[in-house]
Amino acid sequence: MSLILFNKPFQVLCQFSPQEGRPTLADYLKIPNIYPAGRLDADSEGLLLLTDDGKLQHDIAHPDHKQPKTYLVQVEGVPDADSLARLQAPINLGDFTTQPCKAVRIAEPEWLWPRNPPIRQRADQPTSWLAITLQEGKNRQVRRMTAAVGLPTLRLVRSAIGAISLASHPLMPGEWREVTPAELVGASPG
């Protein structure tokens, strides 16, 4: 059984099938019969786990298995206590209501790589960083949540799934390494 930790670059599609003019996982991973356990939008970056084990893929990706996923989010504006409280409470996004989550303001992570291309900077608009940890992960959920509280997302990096994080397994965008399933739940590798 293989479990691959991959740092998905910005604008890479989370699929192996070719897409004309767009980079995909196949441009970075030449390992046969592995599939992503969950997805990241093309405009999101960071941690993606891939495996050749269907049950493990389901266990990682499905919200019933409660693998927390942490996202580092650069937002336009400065969150106050009210906007952080609103992010952590269930938010009705129209087509679904989010589950409660953890959202805290953080300093810009020192280990984080520069994005290529860089995000737009507006001199008259400050930016801030948040760490948001979800038990679920619906399509564009974090972006929709931050927009709902008046803090549009500028950059979104998934930094952790379960106990596996890019902070403790440093990889540059496009790099990968094999990990053990035990590392996902925080057990020491055997």
Residue, then its C-alpha position, 0 to 999 in steps of 0.5 A: m500500500s502506498l500513501i503519498l504526501f504531495n505539495k500541490p502547486f497553484q493552478v495544478l488540476c487535481q486529476f491525472s487525466p490530461q486537460e489541454g493547456r493545464p498542468t495535472l497531477a500526472d505532470y508531477l507523479k509517475i506512480p501507477n494506480i494512485y488516486p487523490a484522497g480528496r481534492l484541492d481546487a486549481d487555485s488552492e495549494g498545498l497538502l494532497l494525499l494520494t493512495d493506491d488503497g481504496k479503503l484508505q482513500h475513503d477513510i481520508a476523504h470522507p467527513d464521517h471519518k473526522q480527519p481534520k484538515t487545516y488550511l492557511v488562509q491569507v485574507e483581505g482585511v483584518p479579522d476582529a473577534d466577531s468575524l472569527a466567532r462567525l467563522q467558527a460557528p455554523i454558516n449558512l452558505g445557501d446550499f449547505t450550512t457548515q459545521p463548527c470549526k476552529a479559526v484563529r488569526i496567525a502570523e504569516p507562516e515562516w516556512l511557507w513558500p512564495r506563490n507563483p504568481p504572487i497574490r495581488q497586493r493593494a496598498d490601501q488594503p491590509t491582509s491577514w493570515l488565518a488557520i482554519t481547521l475543518q472536519e468537512g471539506k465541501n467545494r470551495q468551502v473555506r473561500r465561501m466562509t471567509a467571503a461570508v464574513g467579509l474577508p475575501t480569500l487571497r491565498l489558500v494553502r492546505s497545510a495538514i490532514g490528520a497528523i500529517s502536515l507540511a510544516s513537519h514534512p517540508l516539501m516545495p510545490g511539486e515535491w512528494r514523499e511517501v508516508t505511512p498510514a500510521e503517520l496520518v493518525g499521529a502514531s510513530p512509524g513502525 
